[in-house]
């Protein structure tokens, strides 16, 4: 299920580079069965494979595609279809559906029926029981899985090694040459959370950070025009958060379509462009029924979420016409109540991994769970850290709406050869930066980002 506008080679979609530089081919007759295999270190793939049967269990280390890859006459010959593998990871085709299995689906129904009256302490014990043994999961890789991003880099590196070019131009991932991107989101779950939104906005504003507030339209609390205006008037964004947060949005297709109509109506009423499902439940193939511009329901690694899986990327990507902004860091509730961690050390570890891939750091911090001084202290420490990397590392901190608009603009941009070398064309190109991919002295993929727009280079 791919965006009609982006029916192009995955490397062109990811890097926004000229297609003439991409020389990757694969055989059409591959194994009928799908499974796991590797493509170098840190790249777990899932899909069909030419001439062999991949492993039924992750991480499938016994089969490494690099051993069956040939570089010949400037062309990279690989034993799998990269588009299939990338779709399988991003859309979680490898993951068995937790909610499709009985008795787990029945247990979830019972849990969500009683959830509104269960104290956090009781929910914590139930969730700890459900998540037992999660540290033994080998895939996706905890605490951040970059399989998609590593595969893209591996394929571009092989293209350079094949000798077709020594440097490949592309449109840098973030505006003004920012090294990475970060965004803050606040899911409002209860009336208590509603009442704390004002103070949370005060805290965010202290650090110059704007966020989105995910609002549940029905049953949980009263959503008045005044409440929405109190968020919007301060420069924060509103996102529709499920319909009623009962955990049953994707229970069956008929019910989903009925609820999707109501969600679309609320989104139009709120002026909301984005959506997030309750508890990060998702069925990506149903997203075409949602009239939203972007979704934020798919975790990078879902070991500690009710629905296991993970999209294995730290970059936004399209699902049909909907842009997915994946959840790439651990939620505050999970950090405090499942991991019993009241520090930002895990967040810092995830930030470091994501920044190494120049990706998107997306956070979920609930107004409901930072009302206590201990958890609020941790959140404020995170904001201090984000402010530091914004200034010292050149990270762009944007709202989900801003990230969505930028990524859509970038997806529509193109590189054109001109008298000064390369020019970026398309709306928003004045914020874009030309970059080059090349092999460093150590033979590893490296990037060079120009500091000024192409038009600026013409006047130097």
HUUR-V940244 format. One record per helix or strand of 3 or more residues. SS is the DSSP state (A for helix, B for strand). FROM is the first residue (numbers start at 1). LEN is the number of residues. Records with the same first field share a line. If there is no record, write none. Layout:
BEGIN
SS->FROM-LEN + FROM-LEN
END
This chain:
BEGIN
A->4-3 + 10-6 + 19-3 + 65-4 + 82-9 + 98-3 + 104-14 + 120-11 + 134-3 + 147-15 + 175-3 + 191-16 + 225-8 + 253-18 + 278-3 + 284-6 + 332-7 + 345-12 + 367-3 + 373-21 + 400-13 + 429-3 + 454-5
B->24-3 + 35-4 + 44-4 + 70-3 + 75-4 + 167-5 + 181-7 + 211-5 + 237-5 + 274-3 + 317-3 + 322-3 + 360-5 + 414-5 + 421-5 + 434-6 + 445-5
END
